[in-house]
């Protein structure tokens, strides 16, 4: 076999490097290697070495799905199509061929296998004999595998596999939804992109795309996304999708539970968003006997319920995160029957504990709104409650909370101040149990005896103390406000 003095061992290593590092854009070295392999195949599409060149292009096919040089993919496709046409016309005595069971995991072993194909003295540990691997019909099969990688779904009679784009999407979303996005991921564009994918999905792909939107919805409503248009895009896509399932009906006795973790839900959705992925799902289901049938998983009735649940969650959280948030319910929680502050509850809920995260946003907003219409003693307590709750908020407080809390803090920080503090002792500390016990004692000394040395009431109500607390909070919230 003429390889211009390059051994098959060396070629295999070169092709394997391209297979492993295919995410290159217009790599001239990669382009030349692909074009050389395609030219050799095109020169003799039915030749004795066709099995080498078709396997070589199969190994390099992932690069051709990325961003090769102009015309490179087209010339490779033309060579592969010519080889498939020519080689399929040849006959053999084999009952089957290795390509029929070759999946994407097998691609990793092709570089090791190739050098031994034409060397009868080399060790051969494959289940199938060399003659089947070198067979023209097997070469035709690998030509179709390469074509399927480059243009998913363009050929038949090859084992199903996920499109390269789908593999990348699963990897990117898995990292994002696990809370560790890849450094180059634009989170908001990635999530909005799933809305666009759902809106433009073909009927067969729609259920899978809906599952992906369901998965990213949980992340979008968590507070990690701080741009309202991202949630608007998801809402819009679901509103467009629901009519497709409006008249849904089925004869199923029940429906399977969809994955309840973001990465798993997104992975399943992307898998079911392509014909190859759906075929893989069914193949795996039959082999394992564990997963529910595909028609139950993508049932229109289940998909209608899925879309409605995601849409309801998005609308509710969109209002909470970006709308005018209602905190009237907090009166019953943080005021006593006589209308006075429930200082014990407020001290408990401002403690820096993880379980107080769920109360932090509404509590901060309620305290900030109540601040201006309170007396001096209540005012400093409410200011401190709002400040401490902002520290407890996780993830960062949303626009609907930042907006009102920031307005209150700015007003306090900008108020005229006396030249000196009207007290001789230091301002109260805002740390740990000392702060919690001291604030309760300041507000109601009879019910809450001092646990340690206390500050004077004047130090608590000092305008300079309030201004310092507010200014520190403003500095933190302005950063979030500017990001929004």
BELTAGI-V661662 format. One record per backbone hydrogen bond with DSSP energy under -0.5 kcal/mol. CO is the residue of the C=O (numbers start at 1). NH is the residue of the N-H. Records with the same first field share a line. If there is no record, write none. Layout:
BEGIN
CO->NH  NH
END
This chain:
BEGIN
1->3
3->6
5->7
7->11
8->12
9->13
10->14
11->15
12->16
13->17
14->18
15->19
16->20
17->21
19->22
22->24
24->26  67
26->28
27->31
28->32
29->33
30->34
31->35
32->36
33->37
34->38
35->39
36->40
37->41
38->42
39->43
40->44
42->45
44->47
47->50
49->52  53
50->54
51->55
52->56
53->57
54->58
55->59
56->60
57->61
60->63  64
61->64  65
62->65
63->66
67->26
69->72  73
71->75
72->76
73->77
74->78
75->79
76->80
77->81
78->82
79->83
80->84
81->85
82->86
83->87
84->88
85->89
86->89
87->90
97->100
98->101
99->102  159
101->103
103->106  107
104->107
105->108
106->109
107->110
109->113
110->114
111->115
113->116  117
114->117  118
116->119
118->120
119->122
129->132  133
130->134
131->135
135->139
136->140
137->141
138->142
139->143
140->144
141->145
142->146
143->147
144->148
145->149
146->150
147->151
151->154
163->167
164->168
165->169
166->170
167->171
168->172
169->173
170->174
171->175
172->176
173->177
174->178
175->180
176->179
182->185
185->187
186->190
187->191
188->192
189->193
190->194
191->194  195
192->196
193->197
194->198
195->199
196->200
198->201
202->205  206
203->206  207
205->209
206->210
207->211
208->212
209->213
210->214
211->215
212->216
213->217
214->218
215->219
216->220
217->221
219->222  224
220->223
224->226
226->228
227->230  231
228->232
229->233
230->234
231->235
232->236
233->237
234->238
235->239
236->240
237->241
238->242
239->243
241->244  245
242->245
243->246
245->248
261->265
262->266
263->267
264->268
265->269
266->270
267->271
268->272
270->273
271->274
272->208
274->278
275->279
276->280
277->281
278->282
279->283
280->284
281->285
282->286
283->287
284->288
285->289
293->296  297
294->298
296->299
299->303
300->304
301->305
302->306
303->307
304->308
305->309
306->310
307->311
308->312
309->313
310->314
311->315
312->316
313->317
314->318
315->319
316->320
317->321
318->322  323
319->323
321->400
323->325
325->327
327->330
328->331
329->332  333
330->334
331->335
334->342
336->339
340->336
341->343
342->346
343->347
344->348
345->349
346->350
348->351
351->353
353->356
354->357
356->359  360
357->361
359->363
360->364
361->365
362->366
363->367
364->368
365->369
366->370
367->371
368->372
370->373
371->374
375->379
376->380
377->381
378->382
379->383
380->384
381->385
382->386
383->387
384->388
385->389
386->390
387->391
388->392
389->393
398->401  402
399->403
400->404
401->405
402->406
403->407
404->408
405->409
406->410
407->411
408->412
409->413
410->414
411->415
412->415
431->435
432->435  436
433->437
434->438
435->439
436->440
437->441
438->442
439->443
440->444
444->448
447->449
456->459  460
457->461
458->462
462->466
463->467
464->468
465->469
466->470
467->471
468->472
469->473
470->474
471->475
472->476
473->477
474->478
475->479
476->480
477->481
478->482
479->483
480->484
END
